[in-house]
């Protein structure tokens, strides 16, 4: 599955909003919180530190939810639901 790095304002603002089907993994650098406002489907969220080590995993986040800021998070990844197999402390390369 492809990872799209969201560095541009528009990509960070819209993310997976308004999509009926999520096909890519979105990576938000320098992002320690997210919301699922205006999303049509649930997602899985993985939060990494600067070394790309998994420190938080949130599965099946439904639309209209918020994950408040988390300490030590540098990257936030949004996955289509049930498509990742990571655990806390795993290292993710991208």
C-alpha positions, -999 to 999 in steps of 0.1 A, spaced: 0 0 0 13 35 -9 22 61 17 14 97 9 34 122 30 11 152 37 33 183 39 12 207 19 -15 227 37 -43 214 15 -32 178 20 -30 182 58 -64 201 59 -84 176 39 -66 143 46 -92 115 41 -122 138 45 -152 133 22 -138 100 8 -160 69 5 -131 45 1 -96 50 15 -68 33 -6 -36 50 7 -19 54 40 -15 91 49 15 103 69 13 136 87 47 147 99 49 170 130 14 160 140 4 147 174 -34 148 172 -61 142 146 -98 145 140 -121 125 118 -146 153 111 -162 151 76 -149 115 71 -173 90 58 -155 58 69 -136 46 100 -98 45 100 -69 31 120 -44 55 134 -8 48 143 13 75 160 51 73 159 80 91 176 108 108 156 126 75 152 94 61 135 87 37 164 51 30 172 40 46 204 2 47 201 -23 26 181 -60 35 177 -81 10 158 -115 17 142 -118 54 148 -152 64 137 -161 97 119 -166 128 140 -140 118 167 -109 135 181 -76 121 192 -62 147 215 -25 157 214 -1 129 226 33 134 240 64 125 220 44 119 188 60 132 156 43 112 128 7 103 126 -4 76 101 -39 71 89 -46 36 76 -77 21 60 -94 1 87 -80 -34 95 -50 -31 71 -20 -28 95 -3 -54 116 18 -32 138 23 -33 176 36 -8 201 74 -5 198 75 -17 162 97 3 138 80 15 106 101 23 76 89 47 49 
